[in-house]
Amino acid sequence: MARSLRMGIIAEGVETSPLLTPLSNMGCKVAQGYYFSKPIEAEAFHRLLLEKGLITKR
């Protein structure tokens, strides 16, 4: 339904690869959950992005 309305889909609560695989097979391209990372503070996330070179410091 979301796709037909041209809405984005975000799967939440993905904790294992067996949960991610069927979502991926159904075309879900964005997911979040413990499979990727435990929750972290915004500042720690910002530092992580800087360290990985995914953003630059202003």
C-alpha positions as protocol buffer text, in pm:
chain_id: "A"
residue {
  index: 1
  type: MET
  ca { x: 0 y: 0 z: 0 }
}
residue {
  index: 2
  type: ALA
  ca { x: 280 y: 244 z: 91 }
}
residue {
  index: 3
  type: ARG
  ca { x: 450 y: 189 z: -243 }
}
residue {
  index: 4
  type: SER
  ca { x: 128 y: 257 z: -433 }
}
residue {
  index: 5
  type: LEU
  ca { x: 104 y: 586 z: -241 }
}
residue {
  index: 6
  type: ARG
  ca { x: 472 y: 654 z: -318 }
}
residue {
  index: 7
  type: MET
  ca { x: 559 y: 657 z: 50 }
}
residue {
  index: 8
  type: GLY
  ca { x: 885 y: 539 z: 196 }
}
residue {
  index: 9
  type: ILE
  ca { x: 897 y: 219 z: 398 }
}
residue {
  index: 10
  type: ILE
  ca { x: 1118 y: 176 z: 706 }
}
residue {
  index: 11
  type: ALA
  ca { x: 1124 y: -159 z: 884 }
}
residue {
  index: 12
  type: GLU
  ca { x: 1172 y: -113 z: 1258 }
}
residue {
  index: 13
  type: GLY
  ca { x: 1291 y: -364 z: 1514 }
}
residue {
  index: 14
  type: VAL
  ca { x: 1516 y: -566 z: 1285 }
}
residue {
  index: 15
  type: GLU
  ca { x: 1734 y: -772 z: 1520 }
}
residue {
  index: 16
  type: THR
  ca { x: 1863 y: -1063 z: 1311 }
}
residue {
  index: 17
  type: SER
  ca { x: 1954 y: -1155 z: 955 }
}
residue {
  index: 18
  type: PRO
  ca { x: 1657 y: -1394 z: 933 }
}
residue {
  index: 19
  type: LEU
  ca { x: 1430 y: -1094 z: 996 }
}
residue {
  index: 20
  type: LEU
  ca { x: 1609 y: -875 z: 743 }
}
residue {
  index: 21
  type: THR
  ca { x: 1616 y: -1123 z: 453 }
}
residue {
  index: 22
  type: PRO
  ca { x: 1239 y: -1146 z: 386 }
}
residue {
  index: 23
  type: LEU
  ca { x: 1203 y: -770 z: 424 }
}
residue {
  index: 24
  type: SER
  ca { x: 1476 y: -722 z: 167 }
}
residue {
  index: 25
  type: ASN
  ca { x: 1313 y: -978 z: -62 }
}
residue {
  index: 26
  type: MET
  ca { x: 988 y: -780 z: -42 }
}
residue {
  index: 27
  type: GLY
  ca { x: 1167 y: -465 z: -157 }
}
residue {
  index: 28
  type: CYS
  ca { x: 1215 y: -293 z: 177 }
}
residue {
  index: 29
  type: LYS
  ca { x: 1536 y: -94 z: 136 }
}
residue {
  index: 30
  type: VAL
  ca { x: 1552 y: 85 z: 473 }
}
residue {
  index: 31
  type: ALA
  ca { x: 1556 y: -80 z: 815 }
}
residue {
  index: 32
  type: GLN
  ca { x: 1666 y: -8 z: 1169 }
}
residue {
  index: 33
  type: GLY
  ca { x: 1721 y: -212 z: 1480 }
}
residue {
  index: 34
  type: TYR
  ca { x: 1976 y: -395 z: 1694 }
}
residue {
  index: 35
  type: TYR
  ca { x: 2097 y: -590 z: 1389 }
}
residue {
  index: 36
  type: PHE
  ca { x: 2268 y: -269 z: 1277 }
}
residue {
  index: 37
  type: SER
  ca { x: 2346 y: -94 z: 1606 }
}
residue {
  index: 38
  type: LYS
  ca { x: 2235 y: -55 z: 1963 }
}
residue {
  index: 39
  type: PRO
  ca { x: 2078 y: 285 z: 2037 }
}
residue {
  index: 40
  type: ILE
  ca { x: 2338 y: 561 z: 2076 }
}
residue {
  index: 41
  type: GLU
  ca { x: 2327 y: 929 z: 2169 }
}
residue {
  index: 42
  type: ALA
  ca { x: 2305 y: 1184 z: 1887 }
}
residue {
  index: 43
  type: GLU
  ca { x: 2654 y: 1319 z: 1958 }
}
residue {
  index: 44
  type: ALA
  ca { x: 2805 y: 969 z: 1946 }
}
residue {
  index: 45
  type: PHE
  ca { x: 2626 y: 909 z: 1615 }
}
residue {
  index: 46
  type: HIS
  ca { x: 2765 y: 1235 z: 1480 }
}
residue {
  index: 47
  type: ARG
  ca { x: 3120 y: 1132 z: 1582 }
}
residue {
  index: 48
  type: LEU
  ca { x: 3070 y: 792 z: 1416 }
}
residue {
  index: 49
  type: LEU
  ca { x: 2967 y: 956 z: 1089 }
}
residue {
  index: 50
  type: LEU
  ca { x: 3271 y: 1185 z: 1106 }
}
residue {
  index: 51
  type: GLU
  ca { x: 3507 y: 889 z: 1175 }
}
residue {
  index: 52
  type: LYS
  ca { x: 3364 y: 691 z: 883 }
}
residue {
  index: 53
  type: GLY
  ca { x: 3401 y: 992 z: 654 }
}
residue {
  index: 54
  type: LEU
  ca { x: 3030 y: 998 z: 580 }
}
residue {
  index: 55
  type: ILE
  ca { x: 3003 y: 1364 z: 677 }
}
residue {
  index: 56
  type: THR
  ca { x: 3250 y: 1648 z: 708 }
}
residue {
  index: 57
  type: LYS
  ca { x: 3293 y: 1886 z: 998 }
}
residue {
  index: 58
  type: ARG
  ca { x: 3160 y: 2236 z: 936 }
}
